[in-house]
């Protein structure tokens, strides 16, 4: 009896943690484009560092030198051309748009 209660408690806690993790992940996932035209719409802002595509294929402004990037499904952003997102979640390298370089 005691072991089945412990097993049920472990199962319930595992389920709750799984559901909570899924809801966090789903909040980061973008909504897929209904049409290719929707994915190809220009970003609202001027993109100093160039453009990139998000996880759903939409055009977004790229990140610049030393700006935050990466994360799950690149939720923090994508680096512009000439730069790469490293493990510290920052863009490293030099932008081919402005020739500005990261200093980290």
The 8 nearest C-alpha neighbors of each residue, nearest first, counted from 0:
[[1, 3, 2, 4, 5, 6, 7, 8],
 [2, 0, 4, 3, 5, 6, 7, 8],
 [1, 3, 5, 4, 0, 6, 7, 8],
 [4, 2, 6, 0, 5, 1, 7, 8],
 [5, 3, 7, 1, 2, 6, 8, 0],
 [6, 4, 8, 2, 3, 7, 9, 1],
 [5, 7, 3, 9, 4, 8, 2, 10],
 [6, 8, 10, 4, 5, 9, 3, 11],
 [7, 9, 5, 11, 6, 10, 4, 12],
 [10, 8, 6, 12, 7, 11, 13, 5],
 [9, 11, 7, 13, 8, 12, 14, 6],
 [12, 10, 14, 8, 13, 9, 7, 15],
 [13, 11, 15, 9, 14, 10, 8, 16],
 [14, 12, 10, 16, 11, 15, 9, 17],
 [13, 15, 17, 11, 12, 16, 10, 18],
 [16, 14, 12, 18, 17, 13, 19, 11],
 [15, 17, 19, 13, 14, 18, 20, 12],
 [18, 16, 14, 20, 15, 19, 13, 21],
 [17, 19, 21, 15, 20, 16, 14, 22],
 [18, 20, 16, 22, 17, 21, 15, 23],
 [21, 19, 17, 23, 18, 22, 16, 24],
 [22, 20, 24, 18, 23, 19, 25, 17],
 [21, 23, 25, 19, 20, 24, 26, 18],
 [24, 22, 20, 26, 21, 25, 19, 27],
 [25, 23, 21, 27, 26, 22, 20, 28],
 [24, 26, 28, 22, 27, 23, 21, 29],
 [25, 27, 23, 24, 28, 22, 29, 21],
 [28, 26, 25, 24, 29, 74, 23, 72],
 [29, 27, 25, 26, 24, 30, 72, 54],
 [30, 28, 55, 31, 27, 54, 26, 53],
 [29, 31, 32, 28, 55, 33, 54, 27],
 [32, 30, 55, 29, 33, 56, 57, 38],
 [33, 31, 34, 38, 37, 30, 35, 55],
 [32, 34, 31, 37, 35, 38, 36, 30],
 [35, 33, 37, 36, 32, 38, 31, 39],
 [34, 36, 38, 37, 39, 32, 33, 56],
 [37, 35, 39, 34, 38, 40, 32, 33],
 [36, 38, 34, 35, 39, 40, 32, 33],
 [39, 37, 57, 35, 36, 32, 40, 56],
 [38, 40, 36, 37, 58, 35, 57, 41],
 [41, 39, 37, 38, 36, 42, 58, 57],
 [42, 40, 58, 39, 43, 59, 44, 38],
 [41, 43, 59, 44, 58, 40, 60, 45],
 [44, 42, 41, 45, 59, 46, 60, 40],
 [45, 43, 42, 46, 60, 41, 59, 47],
 [44, 46, 47, 43, 42, 60, 49, 48],
 [45, 47, 60, 49, 48, 44, 50, 61],
 [46, 48, 49, 45, 96, 60, 97, 63],
 [49, 47, 79, 63, 46, 61, 96, 62],
 [50, 48, 46, 61, 47, 79, 60, 96],
 [49, 51, 60, 61, 59, 46, 58, 79],
 [50, 52, 61, 59, 58, 60, 77, 53],
 [53, 51, 58, 56, 57, 59, 54, 50],
 [52, 54, 56, 55, 57, 59, 58, 51],
 [53, 55, 56, 72, 52, 29, 73, 57],
 [56, 54, 31, 53, 57, 29, 30, 32],
 [55, 57, 52, 53, 54, 38, 58, 32],
 [58, 56, 38, 52, 53, 55, 59, 39],
 [57, 59, 52, 51, 39, 42, 41, 38],
 [60, 58, 51, 42, 52, 50, 61, 57],
 [59, 61, 50, 46, 51, 49, 42, 62],
 [62, 60, 79, 50, 78, 51, 77, 49],
 [61, 63, 78, 79, 77, 66, 48, 76],
 [62, 64, 48, 66, 78, 79, 65, 90],
 [63, 65, 101, 90, 66, 100, 91, 93],
 [66, 64, 90, 101, 89, 91, 63, 67],
 [67, 65, 89, 63, 64, 90, 62, 68],
 [68, 66, 89, 88, 75, 90, 65, 76],
 [69, 67, 76, 75, 88, 89, 77, 84],
 [70, 68, 73, 75, 88, 76, 74, 84],
 [69, 71, 73, 74, 75, 72, 68, 88],
 [70, 72, 73, 74, 69, 27, 75, 24],
 [71, 73, 74, 54, 70, 69, 28, 27],
 [74, 72, 69, 70, 76, 71, 75, 77],
 [73, 75, 72, 76, 70, 71, 69, 27],
 [76, 74, 68, 69, 73, 70, 67, 77],
 [77, 75, 68, 73, 74, 69, 62, 78],
 [76, 78, 61, 68, 62, 69, 73, 51],
 [79, 77, 62, 61, 90, 82, 83, 63],
 [78, 80, 61, 48, 62, 49, 82, 63],
 [81, 79, 82, 95, 94, 78, 49, 96],
 [80, 82, 94, 93, 95, 92, 79, 83],
 [83, 81, 92, 91, 80, 93, 78, 90],
 [82, 84, 90, 91, 78, 85, 92, 81],
 [83, 85, 90, 89, 68, 88, 78, 91],
 [84, 86, 87, 88, 89, 83, 90, 91],
 [85, 87, 88, 84, 89, 69, 70, 68],
 [86, 88, 85, 89, 84, 67, 90, 68],
 [89, 87, 68, 86, 67, 85, 69, 84],
 [90, 88, 67, 65, 68, 66, 84, 87],
 [89, 91, 84, 65, 64, 83, 66, 78],
 [92, 90, 82, 83, 101, 64, 65, 84],
 [91, 93, 82, 100, 101, 81, 83, 64],
 [94, 92, 100, 81, 99, 82, 98, 95],
 [93, 95, 98, 81, 96, 99, 97, 80],
 [94, 96, 98, 81, 97, 80, 93, 99],
 [97, 95, 94, 48, 98, 49, 47, 80],
 [96, 98, 99, 94, 95, 48, 47, 93],
 [99, 97, 94, 95, 93, 96, 100, 81],
 [100, 98, 97, 93, 94, 64, 101, 95],
 [101, 99, 93, 92, 64, 94, 98, 102],
 [100, 102, 64, 65, 91, 92, 103, 93],
 [103, 101, 100, 65, 64, 91, 92, 99],
 [102, 101, 65, 91, 89, 64, 90, 92]]
